[in-house]
């Protein structure tokens, strides 16, 4: 019975994430070169469809490992997907879902606020000057050549629809929940229990918060490291505008403000109420954050 529930949970979580990734690639016409840069094994294909299939297979394998190991680790320490388990066992769910409403809504509000906080002008002191310089430059022949170079590396602007936005937020919430909460957080809880030689007993509050802070710090360090390594588009922009990028310390502060508080509340929601609550709060936070961003643009325009 437990093995059947495990595999049903695995297939549901993994399947939603993989299907969402595949549909996202189909809806957005990425250039083949931009997709190939994300592959661990290089493919010399000119077709974006072929590279998309290879990328979907790569993401599917990553998600399979993260979901399987994450569910196993979560079950070892009494965590996991309680809503899915109750549904698969035909248990009453009304009371269980009722307890999720307030924590999920509160967490979604915090996530939406912190996701938009780094976009305030206080974190972008040179934004107006850079925007004016870039706008003037793009109207010159050199600027047109620069746009042509960048156009080969990034997808064209996609048409925003209710379906495409919902799909993007759903895929991001599910994949993020699998990688950050279900996999990383569960594994680090087991590691900390092993260090304290307490695997036989449940994790206490200090240990849980320790694991949450470790995972948030790893995510922040990873993002800062990626920001410090210019992409192809950044390299082109830096060649035209040597002072185009903000200082690394300012970039790090923006990343920390966006990641650490949100990662903390989502991690705590996961250990208290399960992965479904964390995924739902992440999805709602993205939607509320988008609405808040639109409101700020309209208000300050």
RODO-2510 file (C-alpha; in nm, 4 decimals, decimal comma):
residues 301
     n   res          X          Y          Z
     1     x     0,0000     0,0000     0,0000
     2     x     0,2748     0,2475     0,0948
     3     x     0,4718     0,1611    -0,2167
     4     x     0,1659     0,2228    -0,4366
     5     x     0,1050     0,5610    -0,2703
     6     x     0,4709     0,6540    -0,3179
     7     x     0,4623     0,5825    -0,6901
     8     x     0,1281     0,7578    -0,7367
     9     x     0,2658     1,0681    -0,5649
    10     x     0,5796     1,0458    -0,7754
    11     x     0,3910     1,0203    -1,1038
    12     x     0,1534     1,3054    -1,0182
    13     x     0,4227     1,5526    -0,9102
    14     x     0,6749     1,4535    -1,1764
    15     x     0,4146     1,4379    -1,4533
    16     x     0,2739     1,7848    -1,3838
    17     x     0,6224     1,9380    -1,3829
    18     x     0,7355     1,7628    -1,7040
    19     x     0,4152     1,8360    -1,8958
    20     x     0,4324     2,1982    -1,7865
    21     x     0,7930     2,2255    -1,9050
    22     x     0,7078     2,0684    -2,2403
    23     x     0,4092     2,2976    -2,2992
    24     x     0,6161     2,6008    -2,1971
    25     x     0,8760     2,5153    -2,4622
    26     x     0,6057     2,4612    -2,7239
    27     x     0,4299     2,7900    -2,6513
    28     x     0,7530     2,9940    -2,6575
    29     x     0,9520     2,9800    -2,9818
    30     x     1,3032     2,9668    -2,8431
    31     x     1,5948     2,9873    -3,0893
    32     x     1,7843     2,6574    -3,1165
    33     x     2,1084     2,8216    -2,9991
    34     x     1,9485     2,9561    -2,6819
    35     x     1,8032     2,6145    -2,5968
    36     x     2,1261     2,4288    -2,6750
    37     x     2,3123     2,6406    -2,4181
    38     x     2,1005     2,4798    -2,1445
    39     x     2,1919     2,1225    -2,2388
    40     x     2,4570     1,9390    -2,0390
    41     x     2,5371     1,7187    -2,3396
    42     x     2,5896     1,9353    -2,6500
    43     x     2,3659     1,8649    -2,9485
    44     x     2,4615     2,0079    -3,2855
    45     x     2,1065     2,0518    -3,4086
    46     x     1,9745     2,3432    -3,6091
    47     x     1,6128     2,2573    -3,5324
    48     x     1,4613     2,4145    -3,2208
    49     x     1,2162     2,1211    -3,2069
    50     x     1,4979     1,8664    -3,1782
    51     x     1,6751     2,0672    -2,9098
    52     x     1,3425     2,1134    -2,7259
    53     x     1,2921     1,7361    -2,7164
    54     x     1,6452     1,6861    -2,5826
    55     x     1,5960     1,9595    -2,3222
    56     x     1,2604     1,8136    -2,2121
    57     x     1,4251     1,4721    -2,1686
    58     x     1,7054     1,6287    -1,9645
    59     x     1,4631     1,8210    -1,7418
    60     x     1,2454     1,5108    -1,7064
    61     x     1,5413     1,3069    -1,5830
    62     x     1,6429     1,5788    -1,3358
    63     x     1,2883     1,6048    -1,2052
    64     x     1,2600     1,2268    -1,1754
    65     x     1,5698     1,2092    -0,9552
    66     x     1,4628     1,5096    -0,7455
    67     x     1,1062     1,3833    -0,7011
    68     x     1,2020     1,0242    -0,6201
    69     x     1,4822     1,1081    -0,3774
    70     x     1,2805     1,3943    -0,2291
    71     x     0,9752     1,1776    -0,1580
    72     x     1,1916     0,9028    -0,0074
    73     x     1,3750     1,1512     0,2165
    74     x     1,0510     1,3245     0,3142
    75     x     0,8879     0,9984     0,4184
    76     x     1,1912     0,9132     0,6320
    77     x     1,1373     1,2225     0,8483
    78     x     0,7571     1,2352     0,8474
    79     x     0,7154     1,4928     0,5691
    80     x     0,5834     1,4673     0,2147
    81     x     0,2482     1,5230     0,0469
    82     x    -0,0263     1,4746     0,3078
    83     x    -0,3071     1,6010     0,0832
    84     x    -0,2159     1,3605    -0,1969
    85     x    -0,1820     1,0763     0,0512
    86     x    -0,5254     1,1470     0,2003
    87     x    -0,6787     1,1653    -0,1480
    88     x    -0,5143     0,8404    -0,2597
    89     x    -0,6346     0,6642     0,0570
    90     x    -0,9898     0,8015     0,0147
    91     x    -0,9742     0,9808     0,3502
    92     x    -1,1892     1,2882     0,4257
    93     x    -1,0056     1,5998     0,3100
    94     x    -1,2332     1,8898     0,4016
    95     x    -1,0819     1,9454     0,7460
    96     x    -0,7296     1,9014     0,6085
    97     x    -0,7837     2,1589     0,3351
    98     x    -0,9490     2,4010     0,5754
    99     x    -0,6342     2,4163     0,7881
   100     x    -0,4307     2,5133     0,4796
   101     x    -0,6260     2,8252     0,3817
   102     x    -0,4827     3,0874     0,6179
   103     x    -0,1166     2,9686     0,6110
   104     x    -0,1186     2,9431     0,2316
   105     x    -0,2766     3,2867     0,1807
   106     x    -0,0445     3,4524     0,4330
   107     x     0,2631     3,2900     0,2757
   108     x     0,1485     3,3871    -0,0746
   109     x     0,1170     3,7507     0,0349
   110     x     0,4701     3,7483     0,1782
   111     x     0,6114     3,5839    -0,1353
   112     x     0,4415     3,8395    -0,3619
   113     x     0,5774     4,1322    -0,1591
   114     x     0,9357     4,0054    -0,1400
   115     x     0,9390     3,9043    -0,5075
   116     x     0,8664     4,2674    -0,6060
   117     x     1,0671     4,4434    -0,3363
   118     x     1,4006     4,4287    -0,5265
   119     x     1,2345     4,6038    -0,8243
   120     x     1,1921     4,9276    -0,6301
   121     x     1,4031     5,2225    -0,7395
   122     x     1,6009     5,2114    -0,4140
   123     x     1,7684     4,8911    -0,5407
   124     x     1,8264     5,0386    -0,8901
   125     x     1,9920     5,3792    -0,8369
   126     x     2,1111     5,4097    -1,1990
   127     x     1,8066     5,2679    -1,3745
   128     x     1,6749     5,5951    -1,5218
   129     x     2,0122     5,7015    -1,6569
   130     x     2,0817     5,3597    -1,8078
   131     x     1,7354     5,3427    -1,9632
   132     x     1,7768     5,6833    -2,1259
   133     x     2,1236     5,5939    -2,2604
   134     x     2,0077     5,2575    -2,3905
   135     x     1,6984     5,4074    -2,5585
   136     x     1,9099     5,6665    -2,7386
   137     x     2,1686     5,4060    -2,8425
   138     x     1,9128     5,1620    -2,9858
   139     x     1,7990     5,4255    -3,2339
   140     x     2,1455     5,4393    -3,3930
   141     x     2,2774     5,1988    -3,6646
   142     x     2,5036     5,0370    -3,4033
   143     x     2,2017     4,9875    -3,1799
   144     x     2,0092     4,8141    -3,4580
   145     x     2,3001     4,5737    -3,5099
   146     x     2,3064     4,5083    -3,1352
   147     x     1,9343     4,4252    -3,1360
   148     x     1,9915     4,1841    -3,4238
   149     x     2,2674     4,0060    -3,2286
   150     x     2,0533     3,9767    -2,9168
   151     x     1,7552     3,8572    -3,1197
   152     x     1,9503     3,5472    -3,2229
   153     x     2,0072     3,4500    -2,8601
   154     x     1,6742     3,5196    -2,6911
   155     x     1,3164     3,4225    -2,7790
   156     x     1,0817     3,6775    -2,9325
   157     x     0,8326     3,8370    -2,6938
   158     x     0,5565     3,5872    -2,6391
   159     x     0,1931     3,6799    -2,6431
   160     x     0,0748     3,6869    -2,2842
   161     x    -0,2549     3,5058    -2,2399
   162     x    -0,4364     3,3797    -1,9348
   163     x    -0,3478     3,0203    -2,0291
   164     x     0,0207     3,0858    -2,0939
   165     x     0,0673     3,2845    -1,7723
   166     x    -0,1190     3,0244    -1,5672
   167     x     0,0878     2,7474    -1,7243
   168     x     0,4143     2,9298    -1,6571
   169     x     0,3298     3,0007    -1,2924
   170     x     0,2075     2,6430    -1,2384
   171     x     0,5214     2,4872    -1,3886
   172     x     0,7481     2,7206    -1,1914
   173     x     0,5641     2,6509    -0,8640
   174     x     0,5654     2,2723    -0,9060
   175     x     0,9267     2,2485    -1,0267
   176     x     1,0444     2,4932    -0,7604
   177     x     0,8613     2,3018    -0,4899
   178     x     1,0134     1,9728    -0,6045
   179     x     1,3713     2,1029    -0,6217
   180     x     1,3807     2,3456    -0,3286
   181     x     1,1421     2,2013    -0,0702
   182     x     1,0733     1,8348    -0,1434
   183     x     1,4269     1,7451    -0,2525
   184     x     1,6804     1,9852    -0,0998
   185     x     1,5028     2,0563     0,2280
   186     x     1,4134     1,6928     0,2973
   187     x     1,7670     1,5758     0,2176
   188     x     1,9275     1,8401     0,4393
   189     x     1,6954     1,7497     0,7267
   190     x     1,8134     1,3891     0,7011
   191     x     2,1765     1,5017     0,6845
   192     x     2,1379     1,7183     0,9942
   193     x     1,9667     1,4330     1,1751
   194     x     2,2568     1,2066     1,0831
   195     x     2,5053     1,4627     1,2136
   196     x     2,3155     1,4804     1,5427
   197     x     2,2669     1,1005     1,5417
   198     x     1,8931     1,1443     1,5839
   199     x     1,7511     0,9780     1,2759
   200     x     1,5274     0,7586     1,4851
   201     x     1,3464     1,0593     1,6314
   202     x     1,1682     1,3444     1,4582
   203     x     1,3412     1,6737     1,3754
   204     x     1,2917     1,9583     1,6221
   205     x     1,2235     2,3235     1,5408
   206     x     1,5889     2,4321     1,5506
   207     x     1,6934     2,1580     1,3135
   208     x     1,4104     2,2407     1,0702
   209     x     1,4998     2,6103     1,0658
   210     x     1,8656     2,5194     1,0226
   211     x     1,7820     2,3150     0,7122
   212     x     1,5576     2,5930     0,5766
   213     x     1,8318     2,8545     0,6179
   214     x     2,0920     2,6267     0,4564
   215     x     1,8722     2,5690     0,1506
   216     x     1,7909     2,9415     0,1201
   217     x     2,1616     3,0270     0,1456
   218     x     2,2531     2,7733    -0,1230
   219     x     1,9902     2,9150    -0,3586
   220     x     2,1109     3,2705    -0,2954
   221     x     2,4779     3,1802    -0,3470
   222     x     2,3935     2,9922    -0,6668
   223     x     2,1991     3,2866    -0,8089
   224     x     2,4692     3,5379    -0,7143
   225     x     2,7321     3,3147    -0,8767
   226     x     2,5297     3,2985    -1,1966
   227     x     2,4823     3,6749    -1,1929
   228     x     2,8592     3,7233    -1,1597
   229     x     2,9172     3,5152    -1,4771
   230     x     2,7848     3,7226    -1,7686
   231     x     2,5699     3,5395    -2,0213
   232     x     2,6166     3,5865    -2,3938
   233     x     2,3603     3,8652    -2,3970
   234     x     2,5261     4,0320    -2,0965
   235     x     2,8634     4,0128    -2,2674
   236     x     2,7239     4,1855    -2,5753
   237     x     2,5644     4,4564    -2,3607
   238     x     2,8811     4,5039    -2,1572
   239     x     3,0824     4,5494    -2,4761
   240     x     2,8510     4,8342    -2,5773
   241     x     2,7993     4,9708    -2,2249
   242     x     3,0932     4,8954    -1,9912
   243     x     2,8992     5,0364    -1,6925
   244     x     2,5706     4,8697    -1,7857
   245     x     2,5692     4,6235    -1,4931
   246     x     2,5264     4,7168    -1,1292
   247     x     2,7921     4,6283    -0,8762
   248     x     2,8047     4,2677    -0,7610
   249     x     2,7221     4,3711    -0,4034
   250     x     2,4018     4,5456    -0,5160
   251     x     2,3038     4,2467    -0,7282
   252     x     2,3684     4,0187    -0,4298
   253     x     2,1482     4,2312    -0,2039
   254     x     1,8623     4,2191    -0,4550
   255     x     1,8935     3,8403    -0,4820
   256     x     1,9063     3,7945    -0,1047
   257     x     1,5973     4,0119    -0,0528
   258     x     1,4075     3,8155    -0,3159
   259     x     1,5171     3,4625    -0,2194
   260     x     1,5896     3,4318     0,1526
   261     x     1,2564     3,5523     0,3034
   262     x     1,0469     3,3734     0,0394
   263     x     1,2516     3,0550     0,0729
   264     x     1,2158     3,0699     0,4498
   265     x     0,8358     3,1002     0,4579
   266     x     0,7859     2,8427     0,1808
   267     x     1,0204     2,6011     0,3566
   268     x     0,8387     2,6396     0,6853
   269     x     0,5038     2,5949     0,5096
   270     x     0,6338     2,2709     0,3583
   271     x     0,7512     2,1186     0,6867
   272     x     0,4278     2,2174     0,8601
   273     x     0,1634     2,1459     0,5944
   274     x     0,3244     1,9503     0,3096
   275     x     0,4548     2,0076    -0,0411
   276     x     0,1070     2,0818    -0,1800
   277     x     0,0750     2,3859     0,0464
   278     x     0,4174     2,5161    -0,0590
   279     x     0,3377     2,4720    -0,4296
   280     x    -0,0017     2,6406    -0,3957
   281     x     0,1442     2,9324    -0,1992
   282     x     0,4226     2,9736    -0,4561
   283     x     0,1684     2,9798    -0,7403
   284     x    -0,0582     3,2275    -0,5621
   285     x     0,2424     3,4415    -0,4675
   286     x     0,3500     3,4606    -0,8328
   287     x     0,0003     3,5656    -0,9419
   288     x    -0,0322     3,8232    -0,6641
   289     x     0,3200     3,9477    -0,7362
   290     x     0,2315     3,9980    -1,1026
   291     x    -0,0833     4,1904    -1,0110
   292     x     0,1119     4,3985    -0,7600
   293     x     0,3787     4,4763    -1,0204
   294     x     0,1140     4,5899    -1,2703
   295     x    -0,0439     4,8092    -1,0016
   296     x     0,2924     4,9699    -0,9228
   297     x     0,3563     5,0396    -1,2899
   298     x     0,0139     5,1995    -1,3309
   299     x     0,0440     5,3979    -1,0076
   300     x     0,3902     5,5369    -1,0791
   301     x     0,3410     5,5897    -1,4532
***
